[in-house]
Amino acid sequence: MAPSNQKPSIPKGTRDFDAEQVMKRNFLRNTIIGVYEQFGFEPLETPAMEWLATLTGKYGAEGDQLLFRILKNGDYLRKVDKELLAKGKHQELTPYIAEKGLRYDLTVPFARYVAMNHHALPMPYRRYQVQPVWRGDRPQKGRYQEFWQCDADVVGSDSLLHELELVQIYDRVFKALGIKARVRINNRKLLNGVASLVKAHEFFGPICTAIDKMDKIGMEGVEEEFRKIGLTDEQVGELKEVLTLEGPGMLKLNELAERFAEGFIDPAGINEVRDVLGNVLQIGVEHVEVDFDLTLARGLSYYTGTIFEVVATEHDFGSLSGGGRYDNLTGVFGLEGVSGVGISFGLERLFDILEMQGWPIDFSRLGTRAIVMPFEVEGVQRALEVLKVLRDAGVKAELYTELDQKMGKKMKYADKKGIPFAVLIGSKELESGQVGLKDLASGEQQLLDLDALLERVERDQNPDPA
């Protein structure tokens, strides 16, 4: 038990958010949700915790190690074999002490939901989901143990037109946020073909995991990872030659197609990348760059086709979004043959980038716009009347209830909250039937009737864009 005099703190990898930060995060969520809904996606929420059987085995060995497990209630050690307990091996003990875990992402819970409810869902089924997830990563800049994801997925269709629409969603979201970004596209079938090309198909999963670390450890580091998983120097050299092909995306695809043909390897992945890029080129995007990148692998093991990753072109911040196609994720829950594709935005990194480069809207206008201050009990009724007029007109207004406090303290409160106007109600205002309006930035003060008060505050809240 923690000592009673312990200083208040929160776990590493988590954060508190003050009023301004929450408003900014709400803006991010609402921007992304607004685009999702333009494309016909509907909302879904799932529980924070799932059965461990639902979560494990879906994210690869490294992902499973990062799952937060929830201890069973009660005396969970009572039924554990004493010899097993003495060994202290957590992997063997886990089934006895934990059966639930916090969700690692939103895709696996979504697949579980589809498997449970597919008879009632319209197919293809489009859903978006904006909720927190938890991972036991080592906390560092831009990486947290609790963070929000903003997912959009379509299940029940093999059409590559869904990949096109996801790229269009990227284009609209990053345009709205004012972030310059590059969408990297690859295909797991193509990577599978590359593994087969160098006669290392049985190492496909570990090869993808190694390639996924390219941005962090570079080509030399990836080569070392290849050797650790058992590839020969010849295989490592062949993989390096393919992964470092240069030139425009279509040129690299053509080079790969020739090599695949020589090795009698299925070109399905190459053809799918060509189709997606061709659709994007035909329809066009305005704000994001779109590029084929063979070094994109995505570490999660459930991807089977197209994979996406988005990075900012003007900031070194890692991935801002990722996703891809999964042909049979629902199969592990008993629903076979349902293909899906989706993307996920990381809210935290978008927030951090906009904190650095500036936000596309002025959040100072989103808080309380006027604080009504009666000086004495006799003015409270009039203050409540003024508040109703302001609020009925859509103006955010609050009542200052500490009547006996000095004016300096009242103004300090308003200043601390960034409130631009104070509505003053003293004996003089009560006699005249007017109110005092003080501009807290300039110090200017004037007597106004309610119509003039409302016009002045509304003009400041919704300034003429011209």
HELIX and SHEET records of a PDB file:
HELIX    1   1 ALA A   19  GLN A   38  1                                  20    
HELIX    2   2 LEU A   52  LEU A   55  1                                   4    
HELIX    3   3 GLY A   60  GLN A   65  1                                   6    
HELIX    4   4 LYS A   82  LYS A   87  1                                   6    
HELIX    5   5 HIS A   90  ILE A   97  1                                   8    
HELIX    6   6 THR A  107  ASN A  117  1                                  11    
HELIX    7   7 HIS A  118  ALA A  120  5                                   3    
HELIX    8   8 LEU A  161  LEU A  177  1                                  17    
HELIX    9   9 ARG A  188  LEU A  197  1                                  10    
HELIX   10  10 HIS A  201  PHE A  203  5                                   3    
HELIX   11  11 PHE A  204  ILE A  211  1                                   8    
HELIX   12  12 MET A  214  LYS A  228  1                                  15    
HELIX   13  13 ASP A  233  LEU A  243  1                                  11    
HELIX   14  14 GLY A  249  GLU A  262  1                                  14    
HELIX   15  15 ALA A  268  ILE A  283  1                                  16    
HELIX   16  16 LEU A  329  PHE A  333  5                                   5    
HELIX   17  17 LEU A  347  GLN A  357  1                                  11    
HELIX   18  18 PHE A  363  ARG A  365  5                                   3    
HELIX   19  19 VAL A  377  GLY A  379  5                                   3    
HELIX   20  20 VAL A  380  ASP A  392  1                                  13    
HELIX   21  21 MET A  407  LYS A  416  1                                  10    
HELIX   22  22 SER A  427  SER A  432  1                                   6    
HELIX   23  23 LEU A  450  GLN A  461  1                                  12    
SHEET    1   A 8 GLU A  42  PRO A  43  0                                        
SHEET    2   A 8 TYR A 125  TRP A 134  1                                        
SHEET    3   A 8 GLU A 146  VAL A 155 -1                                        
SHEET    4   A 8 GLY A 340  GLY A 346 -1                                        
SHEET    5   A 8 SER A 319  TYR A 326 -1                                        
SHEET    6   A 8 THR A 306  ALA A 312 -1                                        
SHEET    7   A 8 ALA A 181  ASN A 187 -1                                        
SHEET    8   A 8 GLU A 289  PHE A 292  1                                        
SHEET    1   B 3 MET A  49  TRP A  51  0                                        
SHEET    2   B 3 ALA A  98  LEU A 102 -1                                        
SHEET    3   B 3 ARG A  69  LEU A  71 -1                                        
SHEET    1   C 5 ALA A 397  LEU A 399  0                                        
SHEET    2   C 5 ALA A 370  PRO A 374  1                                        
SHEET    3   C 5 PHE A 421  ILE A 425  1                                        
SHEET    4   C 5 VAL A 435  ASP A 439 -1                                        
SHEET    5   C 5 GLN A 445  LEU A 448 -1                                        
END                                                                             
